[in-house]
Amino acid sequence: MSQAMHDALIDEATATIAANAEELTALDQAIGDGDHGINLKRGFEAIAAEKTKLADAATGDALMQAGMKLVSTVGGASGPLYGSLLMGIGKALKGGAGLEASVMEGVALVKKRGKSDVGAKTMLDVLVPVAATLEATGGQPVPARVAALRTTADEAREATKPMLATRGRASFLGERSVGHYDPGATSTRLLVHAACDVWERTT
């Protein structure tokens, strides 16, 4: 991955989270700790502060470093979970795996870290179908792939609203968690769109 693409991904992700931090926090106030947007904004700003250092690293190393930065700077569950995703992808890329397999490895690490899977009203409800779509569209032109990824992310996030939360802080609410979008699924959707925008622009 080029330095320009490294920079663009960091800039796009940071700007996207900053622009939507209030919405993410409001969603989290309804069914969580109320700090999801604030925490992620701090984490991505910490990554952005090291953009030059990350740009000089190979993609796998850069993702692992970014993941560790999220773990060390973001409170709550989102830091360790997003950090695990990036570190899992980065480690797989360093080991020679392709993009699709590396994303699958990152998602597997999130499952392990969160002791969860699809259907529990978490970020995995977007991550898992997005990873499956990435794998299923391998070999297709980039515009078709990003369109499919955006659609999958949108539909998967929408599907969290009627779900009953069975993991995380929202699970304490029982039936009252139904009817709310999951904050983690929402931030995942936003970041998928951000990554797609960069992929489309730089390919």
N, C-alpha and C positions, 0 to 999 in steps of 0.2 A: 504494500500500500504506500502511496506517495506521501511526502510530507504535507502537500497541499490537502490531500484527503484527510490525513490525521487532523490537521488544523480545522478543516471544515466540519468534521464530525464533532470535535470538542466544542466549537463555536455554536453549532446548530443545537446540540443537546443542551448546552448551558443556557442559551437564549430561550429554548422551548420550555425548559423547566422554570426559568425565571418568569416568563410571561404567564405561566399557568400555576404558579405557586399558590396563589390565593384560592383558586378553584380546588386544587388538590388538598389544601388544608381544610377548606370547608367540607369537602367530601369526607375527610378523615375525622372532622369534628362530629359528624353524624354517627359514625360507627366505629371510630378508633380513638387514638390518642390526641388527634387534632394537630399533629405536627408533621405530617407527611410532606407537604409542600415546602415548609420551612427547612426541614432536614435535607431533602433532596437538593434544594437550591444551594445550601451551604456546601454539600458534597461536590456538586458539579462546578461550583465556583472554585473549590480547592483544586480540582482537576485542571480547570482552565488556567489557574495560576502557575501550573507546571507544564503548560503547553509546549514551550520550547524544548524542555527536557524530554517530553514524551515524543515529540516529533523526530528527535534524533535516534529513537529506539526502533527496533524492528516491531512490526505490528503485534506479534504475540507478546513481546516484552512490554510494550506500551499498554496493552489491555490489562496485563497482570498488574502493572504499577498503578493504573487507574482504579482497578478493582480494590487494591490494597488501600488506596487513598480514600475510597468510599467507606470501607470498613472502619478506618481509623477516624473519620470525620463526621460520619452520619449516625445519629442516634436511632434508637428504635430498631425495628426489624428490617427496614428498607436498606440500610447500609450493608449489613452482612449478606442480604439476599442479592441485591444488585452487584455487590462486590464479588460474590461467588459466581454470578453469571459471567462477569467480565474476566475473572481469573480462570474460570473453566474454559471459556472460549480461547483466551490467550495461551493457556497451557497446551491445548489441543493444536492450535496453530503452530506453536513452537515445535511440537512433536511431528509436524509435517501433515497434519490432517487438513482436509479442504474446508471451505467456509461452512458448508451444510453440516458436516460431521462435527465441526468445532462448536457450532451453535447448539447442536444437540447435546454435546458434552457440557456446555454451560448450563443448559436447562436441567440436565440431570443433576448437576451440583446444587442448583436451587432447590430441586425436589428433596435432595438429601439434607441440605441445610435447614429447610423449613419443615421437614417431615410432613410433606403435603403433596398433593397432585391436583389434577383438574377436578372441578366440581366443588371445591371447598371455598370458593369466592375469594381468590387471591390473584396475584400477578400471574401465576401459572395458568390461569384460565385464558390469558392472552398469549403468554410465552409459548405454551405447548402447541396450539394450532398455528401460530406464526412460524415456529420452527418446522412444523410438518409441511406448511405451504412452501417454505424456502426449499425444502428437500424435494417436494413434488414438482416444483417449477424449474428445477435444475436443467440447464441447456436451453431454456427459452430466452428470448431477447430481454434485456434489462427493463424496458418499459412495461412489458407484460408481467414480469416478475414483481416489480414494485407496485403495480396496480393490484395484483393479487394479494400481496402482503398488506397493503393498506386496507383493502376490503376485509381481509381476515381479521386484522387488528380491530377494526371498527365493529364488526359483527360479534367478535368474541367479547369485547368490552361491554357491548350492549347486553349480552347474555348474562352478565353478572348481576344485573339489577334485580331480577326475580329470584336469585339464588338465596339460600339460607347459608350463612357463614358457619363453617365448622372448624376453622383454624384462625389463629390470631385473636387480637383484641375484639374484633367484631363478633366472634363466636360467643362471647359472653352475653350478647344481646338476644340471642336466640331468634325468635320470630321477628323481632324488631329490626333485624339486619336485612330483612326482605324489603325490596323496594328502593334500595340505595345502590348506586354504582360503587364498586370496590375501588378505593383510592389507588392501590398498587396496580390493578388492571388498567386503570385510567392513565397512570404515569407510564406504564409499559406501552400502551397504545400511542401516547404522545412521542415517546422515544423511537418507536418503530417508524412513525411518520417522519421524524427528523432524520433518521438513518436513510430512509427511502429517498428523501429530498436530496441528500448529499450524493447518494449512489447514482441517482438519475442525472444530477448536474455534472458529476465528475467522470462519467463513463462515456 
